[in-house]
Amino acid sequence: MTRHSLSIILLFLFFSASNAEHNARTERISGSAGDVLEDNPVGKLKVYVYELPSKYNKKLLQKDPRCLTHMFAAEIFMHRFLLSSPVRTRNPDEADWFYTPIYPTCDLTPTGLPLPFKSPRMMRSAIQLISSNWPYWNRTEGADHFFVVPHDFGACFHYQEEKAIKRGILPLLKRATLVQTFGQRNHVCLDQGSITIPPFAPPQKMQAHLIAPDIPRSIFVYFRGLFYDVNNDPEGGYYARGARAAVWENFKNNPLFDISTDHPTTYYEDMQRSIFCLCPLGWAPWSPRLVEAVVFGCIPVIIADDIVLPFADAIPWEEIGVFVAEKDVPELDTILTSIPTEVILRKQRLLANPSMKRAMLFPQPAQPGDAFHQILNGLARKLPHDRSIYLREGEKVLNWTAGPVGDLKPW
Amino acid sequence: MKLSALHQSYLNRRRSPLDSSADASSKSFLAVFWLVLHCLCCLISLLLGFRFSRLVFFFLVSTPSSTNLYSPPFRPDLPPPRTDLSPPNATAVEAKTSSSSSRVVVGRHGILIRPWPHPDPVEVMKAHRIIERVQREQKAVFGSGGKSSRAVIAVTPTYARTFQALHLNGVMHSLMLAPYAVVWIVVEAGGASNETASIIAKSGVRTIHVGFDQRMPNTWEDRGKVEVLMRLRALRVVKEEKLDGVVMFADDSNMHSMEFFDEIQNVKWFGAVSVGILAHSGNAEEMVMSMDKRREMVDEEEERSSLPVQGPACNATDKLIGWHVFNTLPYAGKSAVYIDDVAAVLPQKLEWCGFVLNSRILWDEAESKPEWVKEFGLLNENEGVESPLSLLNDPSMVEPLGSCGRQVLLWWLRVEARADSKFPPGWVIDPPLEITVAAKRTPWPDVPPEPPTKKKDQMSLSQGNNVVVIPKQQQQQQQQRSSKVRKPKRRSKRNKHEAKPTDTTTQVSASTKHHQERN
């Protein structure tokens, strides 16, 4: 009896000692929120991938391969990941979730910006297809289906916020789970059950620019990007709700703030030499800067009211980043310098945790703990499905003719 | 073009009302109407100086939903004109999710600027402290592989002389800057003095001041021997107090680089680094002469590398095979013998400063001490310990540091003042001097003697002013004292005007000008 307890005590000491060494460098996001990052979704859910004609996915990609590198590329990589993932099942009867491989954001202008005008029609046509060829859509009217919609305002399918709000989420997707980058509390385009994901940032490109971690961080606040969108909003006040312009006007001659609109080649390296990286909203509240800041260990300063950050139920963003209300932007320097040093060091340790960085990335091929797995974890957490989603025979909830007239045209 | 750009953005924004009009003809009429109205508004705003057309249009046409009052950017006192209206479009959706209206309103917002948008020095200081703390943490975690760093035990033999403050301050600053725990053992020949103690007290590192009973002799050779004894005395302190860390020998006139301290952390038991030897210290003429001589020799023999370096020699596989020692041949017969000789000072074959050792070598108990290390307690100093290699049984086990001796991490230098140089104790001139005293020998061309100065100065001098040392003969002093100030007549030919007198004597005076005027 005493021998057992002694060995248990020794084991405990050994584990705590090994953890203690590890803790000097990084800190585990402990507790119910953080440990979740390392969950393995395999075995917890089964996903069935519909077979759609290639005009919904492959042909779009062939027409414009730029879809693979822009920040909405998550939809394409998610498809590829699911095709070869162990959670995929070929038997739809045992599937928990159904995935429709459609790339709604792959319609690019010559300059590379996605046009969302045809996306509602494409989505509608795809849903018509799966509802007529398989019984699973009609069984639940899409409640156990999920779609990846990484565009600016998610399934509202417009880049202008007012128009997006006016359209609202596509009526046919009302019951489905949406995996989207956009997240803002109490906003039309964020459904309650949605899963927020980070925008796509190219992992190889970021890995290629890593510098040694002992290079001292000498920049206090770093930001590169537009403050005024002179093409669409020359006077300011509209773009970013005036927050970016406020940052510029208040801190343009402050030596602590390394902010400008330049495009340096050392952008990634500079982020690794900074303590704080600003992540203000633009036309939409999310930006790839958050991903870059997390990967490069720079504490993100999020200036976007009511934003919902990626994997918010798995990652404790308040402990990692700094949230500044848009009205407090003129006092940004006071806010940042009044953060106690221990808190800053703790945030840096949390950021140094490799599982944090992995969870933000979409690597090719997929690795355990990356964003794909976090999406699956999120889907697994929503299981088991409530019995009420299964509709009775002939019951219809969705309105197939709702929405603007233009959406009803076939694609 | 500005007008057209504004026009463009205006049209882009206002496309929806235009789209809604169905009729083609009415469409063109509307377009023309808008164009005319817009031009009119532009002209008016040019006159007024701000764009009022948007304001008017908003007030006339816009639905009372998604727009806010436009507030121009430079009115910081205005609170942000945010209305609490929820966008009416939002309420059209089923109230399943948005039971509470969004606080965030879409539309134009004011750009908030604080009254004094310039850096606040208090905040800047706080930010710098944060940066410094973060960098320290980075260094602690990532620097040097994250291993825990060992204390640096610096052994410095010193004695009170003119250049002591110069040298000791240099070593002190290097030790203060080293980001490691430092224990500084200062051994002073002639006993521990207050002067030395006051210098090293300012260091802020832990110091152990040990007095050594012998006085420092006058020749370089004897001085080297005494220094060896002093270092051994310090090593005995390490042994007795069981200090733990890396022992390095910081001679007070040497110069250390910061990388040296980082590199010696890697030593396991006994290491050696390359030392750059600066033998031509402070004597330009000697250097020029020997450089010429070297150039003569170059036709006959191979030219060696110009900076002599002492340290470990390695073969291609980075194993220690021997030692680079200082070549004393070019200096045969021309090196300094006495401490204040004006000649090159030569180092020993292997200087102590190029070696570092783990302090556990010196401890008594042989816990994991390698067997190729002699027992320090049994060392007999009278047998003539020349270099630290005498502490070892097997000198081939020395670890070469600094990428196998390729990096020169510290420089050996010996510079001392002339034997008759005077300096105020503690380098504090108190009370302020009113006269100067000439050194016995002056290297400059002779200055004609001047008539003696007033007797009054002599009185103040002899009052036990301990700052100035009075030579034995008063007359000599008078002569030399007065030879200080006036330019010789020869020189006046060169300078047309009555310039300031060139100083031909060593001056210790603080009130020179005053005195000159008096004379």
Boltz contact constraints between the chains, C-beta under 6 A:
constraints:
  - contact:
      token1: [A, 25]
      token2: [B, 141]
      max_distance: 6.0
  - contact:
      token1: [A, 161]
      token2: [B, 106]
      max_distance: 6.0
  - contact:
      token1: [A, 162]
      token2: [B, 66]
      max_distance: 6.0
  - contact:
      token1: [A, 162]
      token2: [B, 106]
      max_distance: 6.0
  - contact:
      token1: [A, 165]
      token2: [B, 87]
      max_distance: 6.0
  - contact:
      token1: [A, 165]
      token2: [B, 89]
      max_distance: 6.0
  - contact:
      token1: [A, 166]
      token2: [B, 89]
      max_distance: 6.0
  - contact:
      token1: [A, 168]
      token2: [B, 93]
      max_distance: 6.0
  - contact:
      token1: [A, 186]
      token2: [B, 98]
      max_distance: 6.0
  - contact:
      token1: [A, 186]
      token2: [B, 100]
      max_distance: 6.0
  - contact:
      token1: [A, 186]
      token2: [B, 102]
      max_distance: 6.0
  - contact:
      token1: [A, 188]
      token2: [B, 90]
      max_distance: 6.0
  - contact:
      token1: [A, 188]
      token2: [B, 93]
      max_distance: 6.0
  - contact:
      token1: [A, 192]
      token2: [B, 97]
      max_distance: 6.0
  - contact:
      token1: [A, 213]
      token2: [B, 142]
      max_distance: 6.0
  - contact:
      token1: [A, 214]
      token2: [B, 138]
      max_distance: 6.0
  - contact:
      token1: [A, 214]
      token2: [B, 142]
      max_distance: 6.0
  - contact:
      token1: [A, 214]
      token2: [B, 143]
      max_distance: 6.0
  - contact:
      token1: [A, 216]
      token2: [B, 135]
      max_distance: 6.0
  - contact:
      token1: [A, 216]
      token2: [B, 138]
      max_distance: 6.0
  - contact:
      token1: [A, 217]
      token2: [B, 134]
      max_distance: 6.0
  - contact:
      token1: [A, 220]
      token2: [B, 127]
      max_distance: 6.0
  - contact:
      token1: [A, 236]
      token2: [B, 111]
      max_distance: 6.0
  - contact:
      token1: [A, 237]
      token2: [B, 108]
      max_distance: 6.0
  - contact:
      token1: [A, 237]
      token2: [B, 109]
      max_distance: 6.0
  - contact:
      token1: [A, 237]
      token2: [B, 111]
      max_distance: 6.0
  - contact:
      token1: [A, 238]
      token2: [B, 108]
      max_distance: 6.0
  - contact:
      token1: [A, 241]
      token2: [B, 109]
      max_distance: 6.0
  - contact:
      token1: [A, 242]
      token2: [B, 109]
      max_distance: 6.0
  - contact:
      token1: [A, 242]
      token2: [B, 110]
      max_distance: 6.0
  - contact:
      token1: [A, 242]
      token2: [B, 111]
      max_distance: 6.0
  - contact:
      token1: [A, 245]
      token2: [B, 111]
      max_distance: 6.0
  - contact:
      token1: [A, 246]
      token2: [B, 111]
      max_distance: 6.0
  - contact:
      token1: [A, 246]
      token2: [B, 112]
      max_distance: 6.0
  - contact:
      token1: [A, 249]
      token2: [B, 113]
      max_distance: 6.0
  - contact:
      token1: [A, 250]
      token2: [B, 113]
      max_distance: 6.0
  - contact:
      token1: [A, 250]
      token2: [B, 114]
      max_distance: 6.0
  - contact:
      token1: [A, 250]
      token2: [B, 117]
      max_distance: 6.0
  - contact:
      token1: [A, 254]
      token2: [B, 119]
      max_distance: 6.0
  - contact:
      token1: [A, 256]
      token2: [B, 127]
      max_distance: 6.0
  - contact:
      token1: [A, 275]
      token2: [B, 134]
      max_distance: 6.0
  - contact:
      token1: [A, 305]
      token2: [B, 104]
      max_distance: 6.0
  - contact:
      token1: [A, 306]
      token2: [B, 104]
      max_distance: 6.0
  - contact:
      token1: [A, 327]
      token2: [B, 80]
      max_distance: 6.0
  - contact:
      token1: [A, 330]
      token2: [B, 112]
      max_distance: 6.0
  - contact:
      token1: [A, 330]
      token2: [B, 114]
      max_distance: 6.0
  - contact:
      token1: [A, 333]
      token2: [B, 123]
      max_distance: 6.0
  - contact:
      token1: [A, 337]
      token2: [B, 123]
      max_distance: 6.0
  - contact:
      token1: [A, 337]
      token2: [B, 126]
      max_distance: 6.0
  - contact:
      token1: [A, 337]
      token2: [B, 127]
      max_distance: 6.0
  - contact:
      token1: [A, 341]
      token2: [B, 130]
      max_distance: 6.0
  - contact:
      token1: [A, 341]
      token2: [B, 133]
      max_distance: 6.0
  - contact:
      token1: [A, 345]
      token2: [B, 137]
      max_distance: 6.0
